[in-house]
Amino acid sequence: MVIPVRIRVKTPDAPGLLLKSLAAMRRTVATMADLVQQEDQAPEPKLEDSREWMELRDLILAALRPYPEALEAVARAMRKTEGAGQATTDSPILRDTVPP
């Protein structure tokens, strides 16, 4: 992308000042491009790895304890959804409810 810039400076060192300014802007743009590239390469966070999800999951499972059939159905669905990740087996309720 090209951004046209028109600068009018009335000093004896105008060309030198302009070149120094352009060099600084170029470094800034290069740094910004590096940051954007790093952000694009960062791994996407997974819901099942978040502390908030683990707490919510355990609350849901605990609330279903009085209803064993519902607890088992929800626990099986959570196991399928979360996949084979370590986060699934971190829940003592889930571990005790549905065998792997």
Backbone as a ProteinNet text record, in pm:
[ID]
protein_1_A
[PRIMARY]
MVIPVRIRVKTPDAPGLLLKSLAAMRRTVATMADLVQQEDQAPEPKLEDSREWMELRDLILAALRPYPEALEAVARAMRKTEGAGQATTDSPILRDTVPP
[TERTIARY]
84.3	0	89.8	56	133.3	48.3	107	38.8	114.2	49.2	119.9	134.4	254.8	283.7	339.9	284.2	333.6	381.5	509.5	567.6	639	615.9	682.6	753.5	884.7	964.1	1055.2	1059.4	1142.4	1260.1	1351.7	1475.9	1590.2	1710.1	1823.5	1849	1811.6	1840	1715.1	1624.3	1497.5	1516.5	1602.2	1616.5	1668.5	1765.9	1820.6	1716.3	1641.6	1537	1428.7	1393.4	1291.8	1338.5	1462.9	1515.6	1519.2	1557.4	1559.1	1417.5	1322	1182.4	1129	1158.8	1113.2	1176.1	1302.5	1369	1303.3	1270.1	1203.8	1065.6	991.3	858.3	869	971.6	989.7	1015.7	1098.4	1124.6	997	917.8	791.9	697.7	684.9	597	649.1	779.6	836.8	808.9	820.4	790.8	643.7	556.4	413.5	383.9	447.2	426.3	472.6	585.4	634.5	535.6	479.3	382.1	256.9	208.8	90.4	120.4	237.9	276.1	284.9	342	351.6	212.5	122.7	-14.2	-83.1	-59.3	-119.9	-66.7	57.5	119.1	93.3	38	12.4	-96.8	-79.8	-182.3	-312.9	-422.7	-554.1	-583.5	-626.8	-656.3	-773.8	-767.4	-873.2	-962.3	-1091	-1188.5	-1163.4	-1138.4	-1124.4	-998.6	-908.5	-788.6	-806.5	-917.4	-933.7	-984.4	-934.9	-972.9	-1122.2	-1175.9	-1317.6	-1404.5	-1365.4	-1442.6	-1434.3	-1317.8	-1303.5	-1392.4	-1397.4	-1482.2	-1629.9	-1670.4	-1809.6	-1848.2	-1760	-1785.2	-1808.9	-1724.3	-1738.3	-1867	-1906	-2032.4	-2151.7	-2149.4	-2258.6	-2266.7	-2152.9	-2152.7	-2195.5	-2151.5	-2190.6	-2341.9	-2398.7	-2542.5	-2622.4	-2563.6	-2633.8	-2615.9	-2536.5	-2513.7	-2642.3	-2744.9	-2869.2	-2943.8	-2902	-2968.3	-2866.3	-2838.5	-2729.8	-2738.3	-2857.1	-2868.1	-2831.1	-2879.1	-2844.8	-2696	-2642.1	-2499.2	-2415.8	-2452.3	-2376.2	-2387.8	-2508.1	-2526.8	-2445.6	-2449.6	-2374.2	-2224.5	-2182	-2039.6	-1988.2	-2067.8	-2026	-2016.9	-2113.5	-2110.6	-1988.7	-1956.5	-1838.9	-1711.3	-1702.6	-1584.5	-1567.7	-1678.7	-1672.7	-1631.9	-1691.2	-1664.7	-1522.8	-1477.3	-1343.5	-1236.6	-1269.8	-1172.7	-1085.3	-969.3	-879.9	-783.3	-813.5	-723.2	-715	-607.8	-585.5	-691.4	-746.1	-844.4	-966.5	-1001.3	-1118.1	-1101.7	-985.7	-967	-931.1	-914.2	-882.2	-1000.6	-1120.9	-1239.7	-1263.2	-1255	-1279.5	-1421.4	-1516.6	-1654.7	-1665.9	-1607.8	-1612.5	-1537.2	-1424.4	-1343	-1419.3	-1493.5	-1566.3	-1695.8	-1748.2	-1878.9	-1872.5	-1784.5	-1777	-1635.8	-1619.2	-1483.3	-1432.8	-1301.5	-1244.9	-1272.7
-115.9	0	123.5	219.2	342.8	457.5	533.7	649.2	773.4	856.5	976.1	1076.8	1132.2	1229.4	1354.7	1468.3	1595.3	1679.2	1706.7	1782.5	1904.2	2019	2141.6	2197.6	2197.6	2243.4	2355.2	2464.1	2578.9	2592.8	2496.3	2506.3	2467.2	2509.4	2476.3	2325.3	2251.6	2108.2	2025.4	2083.3	2015.8	1877.8	1862	1729	1624.7	1662.6	1568.7	1532.5	1633.6	1610.8	1520.4	1543.1	1461.6	1316.5	1296.6	1160.2	1087.5	1160.1	1099.5	1063	1149.5	1122.2	1001.6	995	881.6	750.8	754.2	634.4	588.4	683.5	648.7	589.4	649.2	596.3	455.9	433.9	301.3	196.6	230.6	135.9	108	211.7	195	102.2	123.1	38.6	-105.8	-124.6	-259	-328.2	-254.4	-310.6	-349.3	-263.8	-294.4	-419.2	-433.6	-551.7	-677.5	-669.5	-784.3	-823.5	-723.9	-751.4	-818.3	-770.9	-831	-975	-998.5	-1134.5	-1226.4	-1178.3	-1259.1	-1292.6	-1196.2	-1219.2	-1325.5	-1322	-1421.2	-1561.5	-1572.4	-1702.1	-1756	-1673.9	-1717.2	-1823.5	-1927.3	-2031.5	-1977.4	-2025.4	-1982.3	-2050.8	-1974.2	-2036.6	-2132.9	-2241.4	-2341	-2323.7	-2332.4	-2315.7	-2415.4	-2540.7	-2643.1	-2624.5	-2538.3	-2511.1	-2392.5	-2320.5	-2200.8	-2236.5	-2164.4	-2186.7	-2163.4	-2061.9	-2030.3	-2146.3	-2210.5	-2324.2	-2440.1	-2466.7	-2577.6	-2557.2	-2433.6	-2404.6	-2419.9	-2367.4	-2377.7	-2523.5	-2597.8	-2739.7	-2814.5	-2790.2	-2858.1	-2817.5	-2690.2	-2646	-2715.2	-2725.7	-2792.8	-2939.1	-3006.3	-3148	-3168	-3079.7	-3089.8	-3069.9	-2976.4	-2951.1	-3071.3	-3151	-3267.5	-3394.1	-3389.7	-3509.2	-3575.5	-3499.5	-3564.8	-3635.3	-3613.2	-3670.9	-3754.4	-3877.7	-3958.1	-3978.2	-3999.7	-4022	-3895.2	-3781.2	-3654.6	-3625.6	-3652.7	-3630.7	-3713.3	-3839.5	-3926.2	-3878.5	-3838.7	-3791.5	-3664.6	-3570.3	-3445.7	-3473.8	-3559.3	-3592.6	-3658.3	-3749.3	-3812.8	-3708.1	-3618.3	-3514	-3423.8	-3390.3	-3306	-3377.8	-3506	-3583.4	-3581.3	-3601.3	-3599.9	-3463.3	-3358.3	-3222.3	-3179	-3207.6	-3164.9	-3250.4	-3367.8	-3454.6	-3524.9	-3561.9	-3639.5	-3552.6	-3424	-3332	-3358.5	-3314.2	-3331.2	-3260.1	-3151.5	-3073.6	-3157.3	-3254.2	-3338	-3419.1	-3476	-3564.8	-3488.7	-3357.5	-3279	-3265.9	-3291.9	-3277.6	-3406.6	-3401.4	-3523.2	-3573.6	-3482.2	-3524.4	-3601	-3547.3	-3612.7	-3744.8	-3747.2	-3869.1	-3978	-3942.2	-4040.4	-4082.7	-4000.9	-4026.8	-4118.1	-4087.6	-4161.8	-4213.8	-4344.6	-4396.9	-4357.6	-4343.5	-4302.3	-4401.9
0	0	0	-81.2	-91.8	-39.8	50.5	105.9	59.8	-24.4	-70.6	44.2	54.9	160.1	95.4	131.2	77.5	195.3	197.3	308	251	313.9	271.7	395.1	389.2	503.2	454.3	531.9	492.2	588.4	581	658.7	566.6	601.7	515.3	509.3	615	619.9	585.4	509.7	479.6	416.8	316.3	256.3	357	438.1	538.1	642.7	688.2	786.7	730.5	605.8	540.4	528.4	489	475.7	610.7	717.1	850.8	895.7	866.2	903	827.3	700.6	620.6	668.5	706.3	757.6	888	974	1100.5	1073.8	979.3	945.9	887	806.9	746.2	853.7	953.3	1063.8	1143	1162.9	1237.1	1162	1032.4	951.3	950.1	941.7	943.5	1077.1	1186.4	1318.3	1328.7	1279	1281.4	1198.8	1083.8	999.1	1072	1142.4	1219.9	1329.2	1397.1	1503.1	1448	1333.7	1272	1231.9	1176.2	1135.8	1257.3	1367.7	1489.1	1542.8	1535.6	1583.6	1499	1368	1278.8	1306.1	1351.8	1375	1515.7	1604.4	1741.6	1741	1822.8	1826.6	1883.8	1829.1	1876.3	2009.8	2109.4	2238.6	2226.9	2303.5	2300.7	2422.5	2400.2	2508	2619.9	2583.8	2687.8	2774.4	2731.7	2811.6	2905.5	2892.7	2974.7	3114.4	3210.9	3350.9	3368.6	3299.6	3312.1	3265.4	3151.6	3102.5	3201.8	3254	3348.1	3470.7	3521	3636.6	3601.9	3485.4	3443	3419.9	3355	3329.7	3460	3559.2	3687.8	3760.1	3747	3806.9	3741.7	3608.9	3537.8	3580.7	3582.7	3620.2	3764.9	3853.3	3994.3	4009.3	3932.2	3939.2	3889.8	3802.9	3748.6	3832.6	3937.7	4020.6	4069.1	4110.5	4154.6	4039.9	3918.2	3801.2	3722.3	3768.2	3710.7	3559.6	3506.6	3361.6	3284.2	3331.5	3266.1	3280.2	3399	3423.5	3327	3311.2	3220.9	3076.4	3034.2	2896.6	2869.9	2962.6	2945.6	2950.9	3041.9	3053.4	2925.4	2868.3	2741.5	2629.4	2623.7	2520.3	2538.6	2663.3	2688.9	2647.5	2677.8	2637.5	2486.3	2413.3	2267.5	2214.5	2270.9	2225.3	2256.2	2377.2	2417.2	2352.8	2306.8	2242.2	2344.2	2299.9	2384.4	2462.8	2476.9	2546.3	2694.9	2756.2	2899.3	2981.6	2930.3	3006	3042.3	2958	2983.3	3110.3	3131.3	3245.8	3372.5	3363.1	3481.8	3575.8	3527.8	3611.3	3689.3	3822.9	3899.9	3881	3859.9	3838.9	3708.7	3603.7	3473.4	3476.9	3543.4	3553.9	3626.5	3732.6	3811.4	3746.4	3655.5	3595.9	3475.9	3384	3258.9	3240.7	3234	3211.4	3073.3	3058.1	2927.8	2818.2
[MASK]
++++++++++++++++++++++++++++++++++++++++++++++++++++++++++++++++++++++++++++++++++++++++++++++++++++

